[in-house]
Every structure is written in structure tokens, then in C-alpha cells.
Amino acid sequence: MSAKNKKDKLRKAPLYVLLFSLAIWMLGVASGEPNMVLQQAVQICLSCIGIG
């Protein structure tokens, strides 16, 4: 394997990681995770101040 070919692979690695992370993030948003996290946060806050 030449040095140029190895360098090209190293340059593509961050792009692949970014695309994978974006895909996982989109799956989480599509499955409603942000709404569940918000509901849990509200419940914790309300229980801390003695309302919930």
C-alpha cells in the first residue's frame, strides 16, 4: 500500500464517522427520543420542586 493511498483513507475516516453519527441521530429523532427525554426531564424537575 502506497503512502498516498493510506493518506486518502485517513482523510475519509472522519467523513464516515460523521455520516454514521448523523444516521444514528436521525434514527433517534425519528423514533421520538427527544420527546421522551423532555418528558423525563420535566418529570424530574417537577418532582424536585415538590409538584410532581
C-alpha positions, -999 to 999 in steps of 0.1 A, spaced: 0 0 0 14 33 -10 17 63 13 -7 83 -8 -34 56 -7 -30 53 31 -33 91 35 -65 91 14 -81 65 36 -72 86 67 -89 116 52 -121 97 46 -124 82 81 -138 114 97 -164 117 70 -175 81 76 -177 87 113 -197 119 108 -221 102 84 -226 73 108 -233 97 137 -257 117 116 -276 85 106 -278 73 143 -290 108 153 -317 108 126 -329 73 137 -332 86 173 -352 117 162 -374 96 140 -382 72 169 -393 100 192 -363 100 216 -362 138 221 -398 139 232 -392 110 257 -361 128 271 -380 160 275 -409 143 293 -384 126 317 -367 159 324 -400 177 331 -409 149 355 -376 151 373 -378 189 376 -414 188 389 -405 161 415 -375 182 427 -396 212 434 -423 191 450 -451 195 424 -449 162 406 
